[in-house]
């Protein structure tokens, strides 16, 4: 589940971040439920809790990694009920699971994921 939805934790843990959390359905509707994902297919090697963690400040790009088992693509369920299949296109993203992976904050797949995670 999107770590920015269902709780105020992300907002209170870093009050300087200035990104929104979504606790109520009306809050999600105010920014466009079709624009924010709620549930995502996570790579089995990065599952560590019930949240999919997205650092909006780029301190740790891909703290959790999207699944790659659908021909290097992952599915996201959005607040309005639609589902999108997103292909991983950045060559950096193709190397997840190898030792010492380090992702750039300019990784195109990372940038796309942040755009549909939360808003300011």
VMD Tcl script that draws the C-alpha trace (Angstrom):
set ca {
  {0.00 0.00 0.00}
  {1.11 3.54 -0.71}
  {2.90 4.80 2.41}
  {1.42 8.26 1.84}
  {-2.15 6.91 2.13}
  {-4.07 5.53 5.09}
  {-1.99 7.26 7.78}
  {-0.48 10.62 8.73}
  {2.85 9.00 9.58}
  {4.75 10.26 6.52}
  {3.58 13.81 7.20}
  {4.47 13.78 10.90}
  {7.77 11.90 10.55}
  {9.17 14.68 8.36}
  {7.08 17.87 8.71}
  {9.46 19.80 6.44}
  {8.69 17.54 3.47}
  {5.47 19.43 2.64}
  {3.91 16.46 0.83}
  {0.34 15.37 1.49}
  {-0.86 12.21 3.13}
  {-4.33 10.87 2.38}
  {-6.41 9.58 5.24}
  {-9.92 10.21 4.00}
  {-11.48 9.51 0.65}
  {-12.41 13.18 0.32}
  {-8.73 14.17 0.60}
  {-7.87 11.84 -2.24}
  {-10.76 13.14 -4.34}
  {-9.55 16.72 -3.85}
  {-6.32 15.98 -5.76}
  {-7.88 13.56 -8.24}
  {-8.24 9.95 -7.19}
  {-7.18 8.88 -10.69}
  {-3.78 10.50 -10.10}
  {-2.67 8.68 -6.92}
  {-1.93 4.96 -6.65}
  {-3.02 3.11 -3.52}
  {-1.92 -0.50 -4.01}
  {1.09 -1.64 -5.99}
  {2.74 -4.84 -7.05}
  {6.04 -4.95 -5.10}
  {9.13 -6.95 -5.97}
  {9.41 -9.96 -3.67}
  {13.01 -9.08 -2.72}
  {12.02 -5.67 -1.33}
  {8.96 -6.66 0.73}
  {9.65 -5.65 4.32}
  {6.33 -4.40 5.68}
  {2.81 -3.49 4.55}
  {3.79 -0.13 3.02}
  {5.45 0.67 -0.26}
  {7.90 3.38 0.81}
  {8.53 6.24 -1.63}
  {10.97 8.93 -0.48}
  {9.81 12.12 -2.14}
  {13.08 13.89 -1.21}
  {15.18 11.34 -3.18}
  {17.19 10.29 -0.12}
  {16.70 6.65 -1.07}
  {15.37 6.09 -4.60}
  {13.58 2.76 -4.70}
  {13.55 2.05 -0.99}
  {10.94 -0.49 -2.12}
  {11.09 -1.74 -5.67}
  {8.15 -2.43 -8.00}
  {7.62 -5.97 -9.23}
  {9.31 -7.02 -12.46}
  {7.56 -10.35 -13.03}
  {5.26 -9.00 -15.75}
  {7.89 -8.60 -18.47}
  {9.69 -5.86 -16.46}
  {6.42 -4.12 -15.59}
  {4.35 -3.61 -12.46}
  {0.70 -2.90 -11.79}
  {-0.69 -0.03 -9.73}
  {-4.26 0.32 -8.48}
  {-5.37 3.94 -8.32}
  {-7.81 5.71 -6.01}
  {-10.56 5.82 -8.63}
  {-10.37 2.04 -9.16}
  {-8.44 1.90 -12.44}
  {-5.29 -0.18 -12.82}
  {-2.18 0.70 -14.82}
  {0.63 -1.56 -15.96}
  {3.88 0.42 -16.01}
  {6.92 -0.87 -17.87}
  {10.33 -0.24 -16.32}
  {12.28 1.54 -19.04}
  {15.40 2.99 -17.41}
  {18.42 0.68 -17.85}
  {19.26 1.22 -14.15}
  {15.93 -0.36 -13.20}
  {16.74 -3.56 -15.06}
  {19.51 -4.33 -12.55}
  {17.42 -4.68 -9.39}
  {18.41 -7.70 -7.35}
  {22.11 -7.52 -8.16}
  {24.58 -6.77 -5.42}
  {25.19 -3.13 -4.57}
  {22.50 -1.62 -6.74}
  {22.36 2.14 -6.44}
  {19.70 4.13 -8.18}
  {19.98 7.70 -9.33}
  {17.32 10.22 -8.32}
  {17.10 10.96 -12.06}
  {16.04 7.39 -12.85}
  {13.06 7.81 -15.20}
  {11.10 5.01 -13.52}
  {11.67 6.59 -10.11}
  {10.56 10.02 -11.36}
  {7.36 8.51 -12.81}
  {6.58 6.67 -9.57}
  {6.94 9.85 -7.48}
  {4.55 11.71 -9.81}
  {1.69 9.36 -8.91}
  {2.51 8.80 -5.21}
  {1.54 12.12 -3.57}
  {1.40 15.88 -4.18}
  {2.61 19.02 -2.42}
}
mol new
graphics top color blue
foreach p $ca { graphics top sphere $p radius 0.5 }
foreach p [lrange $ca 0 end-1] q [lrange $ca 1 end] { graphics top cylinder $p $q radius 0.2 }
display resetview
